[in-house]
Amino acid sequence: MTKKEEVFAELGGIAEVLNIKIDYVDDVENKREYLVCNDTKICTNGTSVYGIREEFFGYVFLKEWNRRSLGSFDRQTTNYIKSYWYDNNFKQPYCKH
């Protein structure tokens, strides 16, 4: 079973119920692996399927929470969850190393 098949076996049903279109891209040429949730690309290079599931549920949390306040740590929590999210130029705008 390929990693993409494992990701779909693990998350496909949940994504379908939540109306989230997912894909898993293993771009060997550019040495990138990433999960796509709707239009959001989330870096997963070298990540286990369990780690990919964690990233998926971070996306689900922010989507379902629908920007209600997380209190004093709202911005930090949101940026932490988004720390591996890419923009269209494969930059990580939320990554604060």
mmCIF file as gemmi writes it, N, C-alpha and C atoms, coordinates in Angstrom:
data_model
loop_
_atom_site.group_PDB
_atom_site.id
_atom_site.type_symbol
_atom_site.label_atom_id
_atom_site.label_alt_id
_atom_site.label_comp_id
_atom_site.label_asym_id
_atom_site.label_entity_id
_atom_site.label_seq_id
_atom_site.pdbx_PDB_ins_code
_atom_site.Cartn_x
_atom_site.Cartn_y
_atom_site.Cartn_z
_atom_site.occupancy
_atom_site.B_iso_or_equiv
_atom_site.pdbx_formal_charge
_atom_site.auth_seq_id
_atom_site.auth_asym_id
_atom_site.pdbx_PDB_model_num
ATOM 1 N N . MET Axp A 1 ? 0.852 -1.18 0 1 0 ? 1 A 1
ATOM 2 C CA . MET Axp A 1 ? 0 0 0 1 0 ? 1 A 1
ATOM 3 C C . MET Axp A 1 ? 0.895 1.24 0 1 0 ? 1 A 1
ATOM 4 N N . THR Axp A 2 ? 0.611 2.181 -0.896 1 0 ? 2 A 1
ATOM 5 C CA . THR Axp A 2 ? 1.387 3.417 -0.938 1 0 ? 2 A 1
ATOM 6 C C . THR Axp A 2 ? 0.953 4.334 0.2 1 0 ? 2 A 1
ATOM 7 N N . LYS Axp A 3 ? 1.793 5.336 0.457 1 0 ? 3 A 1
ATOM 8 C CA . LYS Axp A 3 ? 1.465 6.291 1.515 1 0 ? 3 A 1
ATOM 9 C C . LYS Axp A 3 ? 0.161 7.026 1.179 1 0 ? 3 A 1
ATOM 10 N N . LYS Axp A 4 ? -0.027 7.362 -0.087 1 0 ? 4 A 1
ATOM 11 C CA . LYS Axp A 4 ? -1.261 8.033 -0.498 1 0 ? 4 A 1
ATOM 12 C C . LYS Axp A 4 ? -2.47 7.15 -0.198 1 0 ? 4 A 1
ATOM 13 N N . GLU Axp A 5 ? -2.362 5.862 -0.491 1 0 ? 5 A 1
ATOM 14 C CA . GLU Axp A 5 ? -3.457 4.939 -0.204 1 0 ? 5 A 1
ATOM 15 C C . GLU Axp A 5 ? -3.705 4.838 1.3 1 0 ? 5 A 1
ATOM 16 N N . GLU Axp A 6 ? -2.628 4.837 2.088 1 0 ? 6 A 1
ATOM 17 C CA . GLU Axp A 6 ? -2.773 4.805 3.549 1 0 ? 6 A 1
ATOM 18 C C . GLU Axp A 6 ? -3.483 6.053 4.062 1 0 ? 6 A 1
ATOM 19 N N . VAL Axp A 7 ? -3.086 7.212 3.52 1 0 ? 7 A 1
ATOM 20 C CA . VAL Axp A 7 ? -3.714 8.476 3.935 1 0 ? 7 A 1
ATOM 21 C C . VAL Axp A 7 ? -5.202 8.458 3.605 1 0 ? 7 A 1
ATOM 22 N N . PHE Axp A 8 ? -5.548 8.004 2.399 1 0 ? 8 A 1
ATOM 23 C CA . PHE Axp A 8 ? -6.963 7.947 2.022 1 0 ? 8 A 1
ATOM 24 C C . PHE Axp A 8 ? -7.724 6.927 2.861 1 0 ? 8 A 1
ATOM 25 N N . ALA Axp A 9 ? -7.091 5.806 3.171 1 0 ? 9 A 1
ATOM 26 C CA . ALA Axp A 9 ? -7.751 4.803 4.016 1 0 ? 9 A 1
ATOM 27 C C . ALA Axp A 9 ? -8.007 5.377 5.406 1 0 ? 9 A 1
ATOM 28 N N . GLU Axp A 10 ? -7.074 6.15 5.915 1 0 ? 10 A 1
ATOM 29 C CA . GLU Axp A 10 ? -7.17 6.725 7.256 1 0 ? 10 A 1
ATOM 30 C C . GLU Axp A 10 ? -8.142 7.898 7.317 1 0 ? 10 A 1
ATOM 31 N N . LEU Axp A 11 ? -8.092 8.786 6.317 1 0 ? 11 A 1
ATOM 32 C CA . LEU Axp A 11 ? -8.804 10.064 6.406 1 0 ? 11 A 1
ATOM 33 C C . LEU Axp A 11 ? -9.931 10.256 5.395 1 0 ? 11 A 1
ATOM 34 N N . GLY Axp A 12 ? -9.983 9.429 4.37 1 0 ? 12 A 1
ATOM 35 C CA . GLY Axp A 12 ? -10.955 9.633 3.294 1 0 ? 12 A 1
ATOM 36 C C . GLY Axp A 12 ? -12.392 9.697 3.753 1 0 ? 12 A 1
ATOM 37 N N . GLY Axp A 13 ? -12.802 8.759 4.579 1 0 ? 13 A 1
ATOM 38 C CA . GLY Axp A 13 ? -14.186 8.737 5.057 1 0 ? 13 A 1
ATOM 39 C C . GLY Axp A 13 ? -14.532 9.934 5.914 1 0 ? 13 A 1
ATOM 40 N N . ILE Axp A 14 ? -13.616 10.313 6.796 1 0 ? 14 A 1
ATOM 41 C CA . ILE Axp A 14 ? -13.847 11.471 7.676 1 0 ? 14 A 1
ATOM 42 C C . ILE Axp A 14 ? -13.929 12.74 6.836 1 0 ? 14 A 1
ATOM 43 N N . ALA Axp A 15 ? -13.011 12.873 5.879 1 0 ? 15 A 1
ATOM 44 C CA . ALA Axp A 15 ? -13.009 14.059 5.018 1 0 ? 15 A 1
ATOM 45 C C . ALA Axp A 15 ? -14.311 14.154 4.236 1 0 ? 15 A 1
ATOM 46 N N . GLU Axp A 16 ? -14.788 13.032 3.74 1 0 ? 16 A 1
ATOM 47 C CA . GLU Axp A 16 ? -16.027 13.029 2.969 1 0 ? 16 A 1
ATOM 48 C C . GLU Axp A 16 ? -17.208 13.497 3.822 1 0 ? 16 A 1
ATOM 49 N N . VAL Axp A 17 ? -17.303 12.981 5.033 1 0 ? 17 A 1
ATOM 50 C CA . VAL Axp A 17 ? -18.391 13.371 5.939 1 0 ? 17 A 1
ATOM 51 C C . VAL Axp A 17 ? -18.337 14.864 6.249 1 0 ? 17 A 1
ATOM 52 N N . LEU Axp A 18 ? -17.126 15.404 6.386 1 0 ? 18 A 1
ATOM 53 C CA . LEU Axp A 18 ? -16.953 16.823 6.714 1 0 ? 18 A 1
ATOM 54 C C . LEU Axp A 18 ? -16.922 17.72 5.48 1 0 ? 18 A 1
ATOM 55 N N . ASN Axp A 19 ? -17.132 17.118 4.302 1 0 ? 19 A 1
ATOM 56 C CA . ASN Axp A 19 ? -17.138 17.856 3.043 1 0 ? 19 A 1
ATOM 57 C C . ASN Axp A 19 ? -15.805 18.568 2.788 1 0 ? 19 A 1
ATOM 58 N N . ILE Axp A 20 ? -14.718 17.857 3.058 1 0 ? 20 A 1
ATOM 59 C CA . ILE Axp A 20 ? -13.375 18.365 2.801 1 0 ? 20 A 1
ATOM 60 C C . ILE Axp A 20 ? -12.772 17.505 1.692 1 0 ? 20 A 1
ATOM 61 N N . LYS Axp A 21 ? -12.363 18.146 0.631 1 0 ? 21 A 1
ATOM 62 C CA . LYS Axp A 21 ? -11.716 17.428 -0.472 1 0 ? 21 A 1
ATOM 63 C C . LYS Axp A 21 ? -10.237 17.268 -0.116 1 0 ? 21 A 1
ATOM 64 N N . ILE Axp A 22 ? -9.763 16.023 -0.035 1 0 ? 22 A 1
ATOM 65 C CA . ILE Axp A 22 ? -8.359 15.805 0.305 1 0 ? 22 A 1
ATOM 66 C C . ILE Axp A 22 ? -7.624 15.146 -0.857 1 0 ? 22 A 1
ATOM 67 N N . ASP Axp A 23 ? -6.316 15.362 -0.853 1 0 ? 23 A 1
ATOM 68 C CA . ASP Axp A 23 ? -5.405 14.687 -1.766 1 0 ? 23 A 1
ATOM 69 C C . ASP Axp A 23 ? -4.072 14.574 -1.04 1 0 ? 23 A 1
ATOM 70 N N . TYR Axp A 24 ? -3.269 13.626 -1.471 1 0 ? 24 A 1
ATOM 71 C CA . TYR Axp A 24 ? -1.922 13.498 -0.921 1 0 ? 24 A 1
ATOM 72 C C . TYR Axp A 24 ? -0.962 13.484 -2.095 1 0 ? 24 A 1
ATOM 73 N N . VAL Axp A 25 ? -0.039 14.421 -2.107 1 0 ? 25 A 1
ATOM 74 C CA . VAL Axp A 25 ? 0.889 14.576 -3.222 1 0 ? 25 A 1
ATOM 75 C C . VAL Axp A 25 ? 2.28 14.186 -2.761 1 0 ? 25 A 1
ATOM 76 N N . ASP Axp A 26 ? 2.89 13.281 -3.515 1 0 ? 26 A 1
ATOM 77 C CA . ASP Axp A 26 ? 4.285 12.897 -3.285 1 0 ? 26 A 1
ATOM 78 C C . ASP Axp A 26 ? 5.056 13.323 -4.524 1 0 ? 26 A 1
ATOM 79 N N . ASP Axp A 27 ? 5.564 14.543 -4.49 1 0 ? 27 A 1
ATOM 80 C CA . ASP Axp A 27 ? 6.274 15.151 -5.615 1 0 ? 27 A 1
ATOM 81 C C . ASP Axp A 27 ? 7.753 14.808 -5.494 1 0 ? 27 A 1
ATOM 82 N N . VAL Axp A 28 ? 8.127 13.677 -6.047 1 0 ? 28 A 1
ATOM 83 C CA . VAL Axp A 28 ? 9.497 13.171 -5.938 1 0 ? 28 A 1
ATOM 84 C C . VAL Axp A 28 ? 10.487 14.145 -6.565 1 0 ? 28 A 1
ATOM 85 N N . GLU Axp A 29 ? 10.131 14.714 -7.699 1 0 ? 29 A 1
ATOM 86 C CA . GLU Axp A 29 ? 11.03 15.62 -8.422 1 0 ? 29 A 1
ATOM 87 C C . GLU Axp A 29 ? 11.451 16.812 -7.563 1 0 ? 29 A 1
ATOM 88 N N . ASN Axp A 30 ? 10.503 17.408 -6.841 1 0 ? 30 A 1
ATOM 89 C CA . ASN Axp A 30 ? 10.794 18.566 -5.991 1 0 ? 30 A 1
ATOM 90 C C . ASN Axp A 30 ? 11.023 18.192 -4.527 1 0 ? 30 A 1
ATOM 91 N N . LYS Axp A 31 ? 11.04 16.907 -4.243 1 0 ? 31 A 1
ATOM 92 C CA . LYS Axp A 31 ? 11.258 16.395 -2.877 1 0 ? 31 A 1
ATOM 93 C C . LYS Axp A 31 ? 10.266 16.993 -1.893 1 0 ? 31 A 1
ATOM 94 N N . ARG Axp A 32 ? 8.984 16.944 -2.276 1 0 ? 32 A 1
ATOM 95 C CA . ARG Axp A 32 ? 7.923 17.462 -1.406 1 0 ? 32 A 1
ATOM 96 C C . ARG Axp A 32 ? 6.838 16.408 -1.256 1 0 ? 32 A 1
ATOM 97 N N . GLU Axp A 33 ? 6.356 16.292 -0.046 1 0 ? 33 A 1
ATOM 98 C CA . GLU Axp A 33 ? 5.147 15.518 0.231 1 0 ? 33 A 1
ATOM 99 C C . GLU Axp A 33 ? 4.22 16.467 0.953 1 0 ? 33 A 1
ATOM 100 N N . TYR Axp A 34 ? 2.959 16.487 0.529 1 0 ? 34 A 1
ATOM 101 C CA . TYR Axp A 34 ? 2.029 17.36 1.236 1 0 ? 34 A 1
ATOM 102 C C . TYR Axp A 34 ? 0.599 16.865 1.103 1 0 ? 34 A 1
ATOM 103 N N . LEU Axp A 35 ? -0.155 17.189 2.125 1 0 ? 35 A 1
ATOM 104 C CA . LEU Axp A 35 ? -1.577 16.909 2.189 1 0 ? 35 A 1
ATOM 105 C C . LEU Axp A 35 ? -2.303 18.142 1.667 1 0 ? 35 A 1
ATOM 106 N N . VAL Axp A 36 ? -3.314 17.932 0.854 1 0 ? 36 A 1
ATOM 107 C CA . VAL Axp A 36 ? -4.141 19.039 0.382 1 0 ? 36 A 1
ATOM 108 C C . VAL Axp A 36 ? -5.525 18.864 0.982 1 0 ? 36 A 1
ATOM 109 N N . CYS Axp A 37 ? -5.967 19.869 1.723 1 0 ? 37 A 1
ATOM 110 C CA . CYS Axp A 37 ? -7.318 19.9 2.289 1 0 ? 37 A 1
ATOM 111 C C . CYS Axp A 37 ? -8.024 21.074 1.632 1 0 ? 37 A 1
ATOM 112 N N . ASN Axp A 38 ? -8.993 20.768 0.776 1 0 ? 38 A 1
ATOM 113 C CA . ASN Axp A 38 ? -9.614 21.778 -0.085 1 0 ? 38 A 1
ATOM 114 C C . ASN Axp A 38 ? -8.493 22.432 -0.881 1 0 ? 38 A 1
ATOM 115 N N . ASP Axp A 39 ? -8.182 23.681 -0.666 1 0 ? 39 A 1
ATOM 116 C CA . ASP Axp A 39 ? -7.087 24.336 -1.398 1 0 ? 39 A 1
ATOM 117 C C . ASP Axp A 39 ? -5.863 24.57 -0.528 1 0 ? 39 A 1
ATOM 118 N N . THR Axp A 40 ? -5.847 24.063 0.682 1 0 ? 40 A 1
ATOM 119 C CA . THR Axp A 40 ? -4.743 24.29 1.609 1 0 ? 40 A 1
ATOM 120 C C . THR Axp A 40 ? -3.726 23.168 1.5 1 0 ? 40 A 1
ATOM 121 N N . LYS Axp A 41 ? -2.46 23.542 1.262 1 0 ? 41 A 1
ATOM 122 C CA . LYS Axp A 41 ? -1.366 22.573 1.179 1 0 ? 41 A 1
ATOM 123 C C . LYS Axp A 41 ? -0.644 22.534 2.521 1 0 ? 41 A 1
ATOM 124 N N . ILE Axp A 42 ? -0.478 21.313 3.071 1 0 ? 42 A 1
ATOM 125 C CA . ILE Axp A 42 ? 0.152 21.155 4.379 1 0 ? 42 A 1
ATOM 126 C C . ILE Axp A 42 ? 1.349 20.226 4.218 1 0 ? 42 A 1
ATOM 127 N N . CYS Axp A 43 ? 2.54 20.734 4.526 1 0 ? 43 A 1
ATOM 128 C CA . CYS Axp A 43 ? 3.771 19.963 4.38 1 0 ? 43 A 1
ATOM 129 C C . CYS Axp A 43 ? 3.748 18.722 5.266 1 0 ? 43 A 1
ATOM 130 N N . THR Axp A 44 ? 4.168 17.599 4.689 1 0 ? 44 A 1
ATOM 131 C CA . THR Axp A 44 ? 4.236 16.359 5.465 1 0 ? 44 A 1
ATOM 132 C C . THR Axp A 44 ? 5.504 15.574 5.144 1 0 ? 44 A 1
ATOM 133 N N . ASN Axp A 45 ? 6.557 16.221 4.636 1 0 ? 45 A 1
ATOM 134 C CA . ASN Axp A 45 ? 7.795 15.51 4.299 1 0 ? 45 A 1
ATOM 135 C C . ASN Axp A 45 ? 8.242 14.631 5.46 1 0 ? 45 A 1
ATOM 136 N N . GLY Axp A 46 ? 8.389 13.343 5.181 1 0 ? 46 A 1
ATOM 137 C CA . GLY Axp A 46 ? 8.897 12.414 6.188 1 0 ? 46 A 1
ATOM 138 C C . GLY Axp A 46 ? 7.964 12.159 7.351 1 0 ? 46 A 1
ATOM 139 N N . THR Axp A 47 ? 6.725 12.553 7.233 1 0 ? 47 A 1
ATOM 140 C CA . THR Axp A 47 ? 5.772 12.42 8.327 1 0 ? 47 A 1
ATOM 141 C C . THR Axp A 47 ? 5.032 11.088 8.217 1 0 ? 47 A 1
ATOM 142 N N . SER Axp A 48 ? 4.808 10.473 9.35 1 0 ? 48 A 1
ATOM 143 C CA . SER Axp A 48 ? 4.038 9.227 9.383 1 0 ? 48 A 1
ATOM 144 C C . SER Axp A 48 ? 2.572 9.517 9.085 1 0 ? 48 A 1
ATOM 145 N N . VAL Axp A 49 ? 1.82 8.482 8.814 1 0 ? 49 A 1
ATOM 146 C CA . VAL Axp A 49 ? 0.385 8.654 8.584 1 0 ? 49 A 1
ATOM 147 C C . VAL Axp A 49 ? -0.275 9.229 9.838 1 0 ? 49 A 1
ATOM 148 N N . TYR Axp A 50 ? 0.201 8.841 11.01 1 0 ? 50 A 1
ATOM 149 C CA . TYR Axp A 50 ? -0.326 9.422 12.252 1 0 ? 50 A 1
ATOM 150 C C . TYR Axp A 50 ? -0.077 10.933 12.289 1 0 ? 50 A 1
ATOM 151 N N . GLY Axp A 51 ? 1.123 11.362 11.91 1 0 ? 51 A 1
ATOM 152 C CA . GLY Axp A 51 ? 1.443 12.79 11.876 1 0 ? 51 A 1
ATOM 153 C C . GLY Axp A 51 ? 0.598 13.53 10.855 1 0 ? 51 A 1
ATOM 154 N N . ILE Axp A 52 ? 0.34 12.895 9.724 1 0 ? 52 A 1
ATOM 155 C CA . ILE Axp A 52 ? -0.51 13.495 8.697 1 0 ? 52 A 1
ATOM 156 C C . ILE Axp A 52 ? -1.928 13.644 9.233 1 0 ? 52 A 1
ATOM 157 N N . ARG Axp A 53 ? -2.372 12.656 9.981 1 0 ? 53 A 1
ATOM 158 C CA . ARG Axp A 53 ? -3.699 12.733 10.602 1 0 ? 53 A 1
ATOM 159 C C . ARG Axp A 53 ? -3.766 13.912 11.572 1 0 ? 53 A 1
ATOM 160 N N . GLU Axp A 54 ? -2.714 14.137 12.335 1 0 ? 54 A 1
ATOM 161 C CA . GLU Axp A 54 ? -2.685 15.29 13.246 1 0 ? 54 A 1
ATOM 162 C C . GLU Axp A 54 ? -2.82 16.603 12.474 1 0 ? 54 A 1
ATOM 163 N N . GLU Axp A 55 ? -2.098 16.725 11.355 1 0 ? 55 A 1
ATOM 164 C CA . GLU Axp A 55 ? -2.196 17.933 10.537 1 0 ? 55 A 1
ATOM 165 C C . GLU Axp A 55 ? -3.605 18.095 9.968 1 0 ? 55 A 1
ATOM 166 N N . PHE Axp A 56 ? -4.207 16.99 9.553 1 0 ? 56 A 1
ATOM 167 C CA . PHE Axp A 56 ? -5.575 17.022 9.038 1 0 ? 56 A 1
ATOM 168 C C . PHE Axp A 56 ? -6.535 17.529 10.11 1 0 ? 56 A 1
ATOM 169 N N . PHE Axp A 57 ? -6.41 17.018 11.32 1 0 ? 57 A 1
ATOM 170 C CA . PHE Axp A 57 ? -7.329 17.439 12.372 1 0 ? 57 A 1
ATOM 171 C C . PHE Axp A 57 ? -7.073 18.872 12.822 1 0 ? 57 A 1
ATOM 172 N N . GLY Axp A 58 ? -5.858 19.368 12.678 1 0 ? 58 A 1
ATOM 173 C CA . GLY Axp A 58 ? -5.605 20.795 12.901 1 0 ? 58 A 1
ATOM 174 C C . GLY Axp A 58 ? -6.387 21.632 11.905 1 0 ? 58 A 1
ATOM 175 N N . TYR Axp A 59 ? -6.372 21.203 10.647 1 0 ? 59 A 1
ATOM 176 C CA . TYR Axp A 59 ? -7.154 21.888 9.611 1 0 ? 59 A 1
ATOM 177 C C . TYR Axp A 59 ? -8.642 21.826 9.947 1 0 ? 59 A 1
ATOM 178 N N . VAL Axp A 60 ? -9.116 20.65 10.301 1 0 ? 60 A 1
ATOM 179 C CA . VAL Axp A 60 ? -10.538 20.48 10.645 1 0 ? 60 A 1
ATOM 180 C C . VAL Axp A 60 ? -10.91 21.381 11.818 1 0 ? 60 A 1
ATOM 181 N N . PHE Axp A 61 ? -10.061 21.412 12.841 1 0 ? 61 A 1
ATOM 182 C CA . PHE Axp A 61 ? -10.345 22.24 14.009 1 0 ? 61 A 1
ATOM 183 C C . PHE Axp A 61 ? -10.539 23.694 13.604 1 0 ? 61 A 1
ATOM 184 N N . LEU Axp A 62 ? -9.603 24.253 12.832 1 0 ? 62 A 1
ATOM 185 C CA . LEU Axp A 62 ? -9.722 25.659 12.452 1 0 ? 62 A 1
ATOM 186 C C . LEU Axp A 62 ? -10.921 25.899 11.538 1 0 ? 62 A 1
ATOM 187 N N . LYS Axp A 63 ? -11.209 24.956 10.651 1 0 ? 63 A 1
ATOM 188 C CA . LYS Axp A 63 ? -12.36 25.092 9.75 1 0 ? 63 A 1
ATOM 189 C C . LYS Axp A 63 ? -13.665 25.047 10.536 1 0 ? 63 A 1
ATOM 190 N N . GLU Axp A 64 ? -13.785 24.104 11.447 1 0 ? 64 A 1
ATOM 191 C CA . GLU Axp A 64 ? -15.027 23.931 12.202 1 0 ? 64 A 1
ATOM 192 C C . GLU Axp A 64 ? -15.19 24.972 13.304 1 0 ? 64 A 1
ATOM 193 N N . TRP Axp A 65 ? -14.086 25.413 13.888 1 0 ? 65 A 1
ATOM 194 C CA . TRP Axp A 65 ? -14.151 26.407 14.959 1 0 ? 65 A 1
ATOM 195 C C . TRP Axp A 65 ? -14.643 27.732 14.404 1 0 ? 65 A 1
ATOM 196 N N . ASN Axp A 66 ? -14.384 27.94 13.105 1 0 ? 66 A 1
ATOM 197 C CA . ASN Axp A 66 ? -14.891 29.086 12.359 1 0 ? 66 A 1
ATOM 198 C C . ASN Axp A 66 ? -14.524 30.421 12.982 1 0 ? 66 A 1
ATOM 199 N N . ARG Axp A 67 ? -13.274 30.497 13.393 1 0 ? 67 A 1
ATOM 200 C CA . ARG Axp A 67 ? -12.673 31.739 13.889 1 0 ? 67 A 1
ATOM 201 C C . ARG Axp A 67 ? -13.301 32.305 15.158 1 0 ? 67 A 1
ATOM 202 N N . ARG Axp A 68 ? -13.902 31.453 15.962 1 0 ? 68 A 1
ATOM 203 C CA . ARG Axp A 68 ? -14.264 31.908 17.3 1 0 ? 68 A 1
ATOM 204 C C . ARG Axp A 68 ? -12.968 32.108 18.054 1 0 ? 68 A 1
ATOM 205 N N . SER Axp A 69 ? -12.971 32.96 19.005 1 0 ? 69 A 1
ATOM 206 C CA . SER Axp A 69 ? -11.754 33.281 19.733 1 0 ? 69 A 1
ATOM 207 C C . SER Axp A 69 ? -11.28 32.112 20.585 1 0 ? 69 A 1
ATOM 208 N N . LEU Axp A 70 ? -9.969 31.924 20.585 1 0 ? 70 A 1
ATOM 209 C CA . LEU Axp A 70 ? -9.342 30.941 21.465 1 0 ? 70 A 1
ATOM 210 C C . LEU Axp A 70 ? -8.779 31.627 22.705 1 0 ? 70 A 1
ATOM 211 N N . GLY Axp A 71 ? -9.212 32.853 22.935 1 0 ? 71 A 1
ATOM 212 C CA . GLY Axp A 71 ? -8.764 33.587 24.114 1 0 ? 71 A 1
ATOM 213 C C . GLY Axp A 71 ? -7.423 34.276 23.872 1 0 ? 71 A 1
ATOM 214 N N . SER Axp A 72 ? -6.669 34.421 24.932 1 0 ? 72 A 1
ATOM 215 C CA . SER Axp A 72 ? -5.408 35.158 24.892 1 0 ? 72 A 1
ATOM 216 C C . SER Axp A 72 ? -4.403 34.582 23.905 1 0 ? 72 A 1
ATOM 217 N N . PHE Axp A 73 ? -4.501 33.3 23.612 1 0 ? 73 A 1
ATOM 218 C CA . PHE Axp A 73 ? -3.511 32.651 22.762 1 0 ? 73 A 1
ATOM 219 C C . PHE Axp A 73 ? -4.07 32.311 21.381 1 0 ? 73 A 1
ATOM 220 N N . ASP Axp A 74 ? -5.09 33.044 20.965 1 0 ? 74 A 1
ATOM 221 C CA . ASP Axp A 74 ? -5.735 32.78 19.682 1 0 ? 74 A 1
ATOM 222 C C . ASP Axp A 74 ? -4.734 32.811 18.53 1 0 ? 74 A 1
ATOM 223 N N . ARG Axp A 75 ? -4.006 33.886 18.403 1 0 ? 75 A 1
ATOM 224 C CA . ARG Axp A 75 ? -3.068 34.035 17.282 1 0 ? 75 A 1
ATOM 225 C C . ARG Axp A 75 ? -1.958 32.99 17.336 1 0 ? 75 A 1
ATOM 226 N N . GLN Axp A 76 ? -1.388 32.77 18.527 1 0 ? 76 A 1
ATOM 227 C CA . GLN Axp A 76 ? -0.314 31.792 18.661 1 0 ? 76 A 1
ATOM 228 C C . GLN Axp A 76 ? -0.796 30.384 18.329 1 0 ? 76 A 1
ATOM 229 N N . THR Axp A 77 ? -1.978 30.03 18.807 1 0 ? 77 A 1
ATOM 230 C CA . THR Axp A 77 ? -2.524 28.696 18.552 1 0 ? 77 A 1
ATOM 231 C C . THR Axp A 77 ? -2.804 28.504 17.07 1 0 ? 77 A 1
ATOM 232 N N . THR Axp A 78 ? -3.427 29.488 16.452 1 0 ? 78 A 1
ATOM 233 C CA . THR Axp A 78 ? -3.729 29.41 15.022 1 0 ? 78 A 1
ATOM 234 C C . THR Axp A 78 ? -2.444 29.301 14.21 1 0 ? 78 A 1
ATOM 235 N N . ASN Axp A 79 ? -1.458 30.131 14.509 1 0 ? 79 A 1
ATOM 236 C CA . ASN Axp A 79 ? -0.191 30.074 13.778 1 0 ? 79 A 1
ATOM 237 C C . ASN Axp A 79 ? 0.535 28.755 14.006 1 0 ? 79 A 1
ATOM 238 N N . TYR Axp A 80 ? 0.44 28.202 15.21 1 0 ? 80 A 1
ATOM 239 C CA . TYR Axp A 80 ? 1.078 26.905 15.48 1 0 ? 80 A 1
ATOM 240 C C . TYR Axp A 80 ? 0.439 25.806 14.626 1 0 ? 80 A 1
ATOM 241 N N . ILE Axp A 81 ? -0.882 25.784 14.586 1 0 ? 81 A 1
ATOM 242 C CA . ILE Axp A 81 ? -1.573 24.783 13.772 1 0 ? 81 A 1
ATOM 243 C C . ILE Axp A 81 ? -1.218 24.959 12.3 1 0 ? 81 A 1
ATOM 244 N N . LYS Axp A 82 ? -1.078 26.201 11.851 1 0 ? 82 A 1
ATOM 245 C CA . LYS Axp A 82 ? -0.783 26.488 10.452 1 0 ? 82 A 1
ATOM 246 C C . LYS Axp A 82 ? 0.708 26.495 10.13 1 0 ? 82 A 1
ATOM 247 N N . SER Axp A 83 ? 1.567 26.126 11.054 1 0 ? 83 A 1
ATOM 248 C CA . SER Axp A 83 ? 3.004 26.287 10.848 1 0 ? 83 A 1
ATOM 249 C C . SER Axp A 83 ? 3.572 25.517 9.666 1 0 ? 83 A 1
ATOM 250 N N . TYR Axp A 84 ? 2.896 24.493 9.184 1 0 ? 84 A 1
ATOM 251 C CA . TYR Axp A 84 ? 3.372 23.747 8.019 1 0 ? 84 A 1
ATOM 252 C C . TYR Axp A 84 ? 2.486 23.943 6.798 1 0 ? 84 A 1
ATOM 253 N N . TRP Axp A 85 ? 1.638 24.955 6.833 1 0 ? 85 A 1
ATOM 254 C CA . TRP Axp A 85 ? 0.774 25.245 5.693 1 0 ? 85 A 1
ATOM 255 C C . TRP Axp A 85 ? 1.548 26.077 4.683 1 0 ? 85 A 1
ATOM 256 N N . TYR Axp A 86 ? 1.429 25.723 3.429 1 0 ? 86 A 1
ATOM 257 C CA . TYR Axp A 86 ? 2.095 26.435 2.34 1 0 ? 86 A 1
ATOM 258 C C . TYR Axp A 86 ? 1.142 27.391 1.65 1 0 ? 86 A 1
ATOM 259 N N . ASP Axp A 87 ? 1.709 28.459 1.073 1 0 ? 87 A 1
ATOM 260 C CA . ASP Axp A 87 ? 0.925 29.281 0.163 1 0 ? 87 A 1
ATOM 261 C C . ASP Axp A 87 ? 1.153 28.756 -1.261 1 0 ? 87 A 1
ATOM 262 N N . ASN Axp A 88 ? 0.65 29.439 -2.258 1 0 ? 88 A 1
ATOM 263 C CA . ASN Axp A 88 ? 0.76 28.962 -3.635 1 0 ? 88 A 1
ATOM 264 C C . ASN Axp A 88 ? 2.189 28.941 -4.161 1 0 ? 88 A 1
ATOM 265 N N . ASN Axp A 89 ? 3.09 29.689 -3.523 1 0 ? 89 A 1
ATOM 266 C CA . ASN Axp A 89 ? 4.5 29.717 -3.92 1 0 ? 89 A 1
ATOM 267 C C . ASN Axp A 89 ? 5.358 28.779 -3.067 1 0 ? 89 A 1
ATOM 268 N N . PHE Axp A 90 ? 4.715 27.898 -2.321 1 0 ? 90 A 1
ATOM 269 C CA . PHE Axp A 90 ? 5.363 26.967 -1.413 1 0 ? 90 A 1
ATOM 270 C C . PHE Axp A 90 ? 6.231 27.666 -0.369 1 0 ? 90 A 1
ATOM 271 N N . LYS Axp A 91 ? 5.752 28.792 0.097 1 0 ? 91 A 1
ATOM 272 C CA . LYS Axp A 91 ? 6.343 29.485 1.245 1 0 ? 91 A 1
ATOM 273 C C . LYS Axp A 91 ? 5.474 29.138 2.445 1 0 ? 91 A 1
ATOM 274 N N . GLN Axp A 92 ? 6.053 29.197 3.637 1 0 ? 92 A 1
ATOM 275 C CA . GLN Axp A 92 ? 5.307 28.897 4.856 1 0 ? 92 A 1
ATOM 276 C C . GLN Axp A 92 ? 5.075 30.195 5.628 1 0 ? 92 A 1
ATOM 277 N N . PRO Axp A 93 ? 4.019 30.94 5.289 1 0 ? 93 A 1
ATOM 278 C CA . PRO Axp A 93 ? 3.82 32.253 5.898 1 0 ? 93 A 1
ATOM 279 C C . PRO Axp A 93 ? 3.528 32.229 7.389 1 0 ? 93 A 1
ATOM 280 N N . TYR Axp A 94 ? 3.098 31.09 7.933 1 0 ? 94 A 1
ATOM 281 C CA . TYR Axp A 94 ? 2.76 31.037 9.362 1 0 ? 94 A 1
ATOM 282 C C . TYR Axp A 94 ? 3.896 30.459 10.196 1 0 ? 94 A 1
ATOM 283 N N . CYS Axp A 95 ? 4.966 29.998 9.542 1 0 ? 95 A 1
ATOM 284 C CA . CYS Axp A 95 ? 6.071 29.36 10.25 1 0 ? 95 A 1
ATOM 285 C C . CYS Axp A 95 ? 6.912 30.416 10.945 1 0 ? 95 A 1
ATOM 286 N N . LYS Axp A 96 ? 7.074 30.3 12.235 1 0 ? 96 A 1
ATOM 287 C CA . LYS Axp A 96 ? 7.832 31.286 13.034 1 0 ? 96 A 1
ATOM 288 C C . LYS Axp A 96 ? 8.958 30.564 13.784 1 0 ? 96 A 1
ATOM 289 N N . HIS Axp A 97 ? 9.998 30.158 13.069 1 0 ? 97 A 1
ATOM 290 C CA . HIS Axp A 97 ? 11.128 29.457 13.71 1 0 ? 97 A 1
ATOM 291 C C . HIS Axp A 97 ? 12.095 30.423 14.323 1 0 ? 97 A 1
